[in-house]
Amino acid sequence: MHFAKQWVLRSLDRAGYRLLKKADHEALQAAATASHGAPVAVLRQRMAPRVSMALDLTEVAGADAVLASFLHDAHHEMAPPRLLALYRVVQYLARAGIPGEIVDCGHGATATLAAIAAASTHCGETSRRLVLFDASADPLHRAETELELWGTARELIADVQVVRSHKPEPPPAELTATGYPPDRIVVRRYPREPITQSEPVAFLGLTSEAYPANQWAIATFLPKVSPGGVIAVEGNSPRDAVAQFLAHAGLNLLFVQVAADYRVAVRP
């Protein structure tokens, strides 16, 4: 069974919960109703799994003191199961020695990379480069932070080429606040930077959106994921661009749904 699925089940078990398939839960409800005549609504209230967004994370952490300390100090606006999954991903990549960078490619939001940076700092694993790649080309996500007028690459009067220095975008405050080394945080935004990747990738965060730049990014980054590396997909787009790419490439990955809109898999 996939490591992430095993971890989720063990975490729920330590917290005193049981995860049932919908069919099994309905069968139990039907049997209880037939035996005791209790209203279904009352049985559902008594028997429904009480796993919610308000679940005490320190209970889920169980005997893992390091994880419990991280969850106690974490202040991320993220679903608890997703936060837990990302922490376990950081631990897994370090223990398994998976080579490569941490790349989060999507709309330029920092939540996922901030959680990974915080978990990595907490675990003392800060040697990897963290790459925030914004493939949305959306001005609202700062696809271009500095705009130049057309023709500024050439001095028209003197008819000479003008060499302009490209100043890298500084790391977002949400990432540096985690304590992760700023010199290991890189921000790239398409179309300001091209959609390319030369280094291997240990963790790749993607979105399921099917706009052209994202499809291009998926085709560029996903093949760079190291064997044993983790691929995470956010969203439930009707035209799932990640699923389409995997089907076309003939890659079969076992995804585990760790949150309503977030799933992870390990590349064989």
C-alpha positions, 0 to 999 in steps of 0.5 A, a space after each residue: 500500500 502506498 506510504 501516504 495512504 498507510 500514514 493517513 490510516 495510522 494517523 486516524 487510528 492513533 487519533 481514535 477514528 476509523 475510516 469506512 467505505 461509504 458502502 460499508 457505512 451504509 450497510 452498518 446503518 441499515 443493519 442497526 436500523 433493522 435490529 433496533 428500529 432507531 431512526 436513520 438520522 440518529 444512527 448517522 449522528 452516532 456513527 458518522 466519522 467525526 473527522 473535521 477541519 477542527 481535528 486536534 492535530 496534536 492528537 493526530 501526531 501521536 507519539 511523534 514529538 517532532 511532528 507535534 511540535 511543528 503542528 503546534 507552532 505552525 500557522 498555515 491557512 491550510 487544511 490539516 490533512 494537507 499540512 500533515 501530508 506535506 510534513 511527511 513528504 519532507 521527511 520521506 524525501 530526506 530519509 529516502 535520499 531522493 535527489 532534486 529540487 522542490 518545485 511548486 508550479 501553479 498560480 504563484 500562491 505561496 501556501 504549499 511552498 511555505 508549508 514545505 519550507 517550514 517543515 524542512 526548517 523544522 526537520 533541519 533539511 534546508 539544502 534543497 532549492 525551493 522554486 516557486 514557478 508561476 505559470 499562470 501569466 496572470 497580472 493578478 499573480 504578478 506574472 510581470 513585476 516590472 514592465 518595460 516599454 516596447 523597444 527598450 532593448 535597443 537604443 533607436 537613435 544610436 542604433 545599438 543593442 542595450 544590455 539590461 541586467 535582470 534582477 531576480 525577484 526577492 523571495 516572498 516574505 511568507 517563505 523567508 518568515 519560515 527561516 528557510 535560507 533565502 539564497 535557496 529560494 527562487 521565484 520564476 514567473 512565466 512569461 518573464 522567465 521561460 518554462 524550463 527545468 534543467 535540475 532533477 525534481 524531488 517534489 513537484 506541485 502542480 494544478 489540474 488546470 488545462 490552460 496552455 501554459 500550465 499544460 506546457 509546464 506539466 510536460 516540462 517539469 513532470 518528466 524531471 521528477 526523480 524516481 521515488 520523487 513526489 508529485 502533488 496535484 491541486 484542484 479537481 478541474 473537469 479537464 484534468 491536465 495532469 491526468 491527460 498528460 499521464 495518460 498520453 505518456 503512458 505513466 500509471 501513478 497511484 494517487 492518494 487523496 489527502 484532502 478534498 482538492 489535493 492528491 499525492 503520488 510517488 513516481 516509480 
